Amino acid sequence: MSSEYEQTRTRLSRQQIYRRRRIVVFGLLAVLVATGVYVPSALAAPLEAAQPEVRTIEPAVAEAASVEWPDYGRGAIGLVDGTGVLSTNGVEDPGVIASVTKIVTNLVVLQEHPLAPGEDGPSVTMTQTDVDLWNYWVADNASVQPVAAGTVFTQRELMELSLVSSAANYTNSLIVWAFGDMETFLGAARTWLDANGLGGVQLEEGVGLAPGNTATASDLVALARIALADPTIAEIAGTKTAEVPLVGTIENTNTVLGVGGVTGLKTGYTTEAGYNLLFSATVDVDGAPVTLVGALLGGPSRTATDQAVVQIVASAAANLHRVTAVEAGAELGDYETEWGGATTATAAEAATALVWGDGAVTVSIDLEPVATAEQGERIGTVTVSTPGAPDVEIAANAAEALEDPGVLWRLTNPVELFTS
């Protein structure tokens, strides 16, 4: 009896041992399986990005702008790198632009026959048609230069005769050479004006004598930007004198060129228009150059118009100033991660804006959600906006590294890791 009991007890003990061993083995196998899946998953799982807490920057403003406009005519002025206009004077309805038309004409010709700065371009031989054009424009009391059949000009010389001396006959010859006739030119000009957002500019012809050639002063500011963006037009329009065949030395009709920072662009005069000037000028604003573009239409004389433009440019420059809207290293926003990491977004450099008078300076901070970042890594952008001037953008960088939480945190925080 005792022997049977001992044998039974031994068998049960062995079964319990085997059962325990199986539990341990299977438990170990389960741990190994879980470890083989969980650990790599935990180590490779993406971290939840920390959302930035963006700060606010409000730069100071200056006094309201005041431009010294004359008590006549229409006018507008703006930044060459900006949009719209900074200031206007007089009525905003279209005025007669006279020979300012020639800027449009030469830009349209360049679209058909591109010419690099300093390049002469193809040769153009004058014919009896060009002599007839001279006679036509003389009869119309236009500004002309002498011409003879057989004289050879380059494209650039024809453009100089058109833009520098404002010769009506050579502007017409340029049109005929480039487009065949005035009607074809006008179709190309209409397409060009529409494509460049100058639908308000109206042309009856490409020389500038017709009273139907009109534009607002604001239209002309936009035209001046396009003209200065073309290096060939900017170069020729800023030329004081040029040498051309048959004619000899020609002088720029823009008599204020080089005075008060004026660098261009085109004069215009007819009885209906008065004295016009489409102008560009480079001025100093807090130690750095700024280019202005503008127009003054309807002056009583060339001298009065010149003096007024110099006054307009000087007073406009006095209303421009540079504002450091964001200091280098300025704190822009804060980050804090679930695992205790933290960093601050700071301005990589100072952001200086060109401000007109009391124009509002807007600082927009766009920071990216990030989980990790190296020290100095770009994690956002700061944009400074002012009316009429181009936006200024600088980088927002991580002041300190935002590091991965490491193995221990990843393995012991499955909820945070896999439910984010």
Secondary structure as UniProt FT lines:
FT   HELIX           2..44
FT   STRAND          53..54
FT   STRAND          74..79
FT   TURN            80..81
FT   STRAND          87..89
FT   STRAND          95..96
FT   HELIX           98..100
FT   HELIX           101..112
FT   TURN            117..118
FT   STRAND          123..125
FT   HELIX           128..139
FT   TURN            140..141
FT   TURN            149..150
FT   STRAND          152..154
FT   HELIX           155..163
FT   HELIX           168..179
FT   HELIX           182..195
FT   TURN            196..197
FT   TURN            199..200
FT   TURN            211..212
FT   STRAND          214..215
FT   HELIX           217..229
FT   HELIX           231..237
FT   STRAND          241..244
FT   TURN            245..247
FT   STRAND          248..251
FT   TURN            255..258
FT   TURN            260..261
FT   STRAND          262..270
FT   TURN            271..273
FT   STRAND          274..285
FT   TURN            286..287
FT   STRAND          288..299
FT   HELIX           302..318
FT   STRAND          320..326
FT   TURN            328..329
FT   STRAND          331..336
FT   TURN            338..339
FT   STRAND          342..347
FT   STRAND          351..356
FT   TURN            357..358
FT   STRAND          362..367
FT   TURN            375..376
FT   STRAND          378..385
FT   TURN            387..388
FT   STRAND          392..398
FT   HELIX           407..412
FT   HELIX           414..418
//
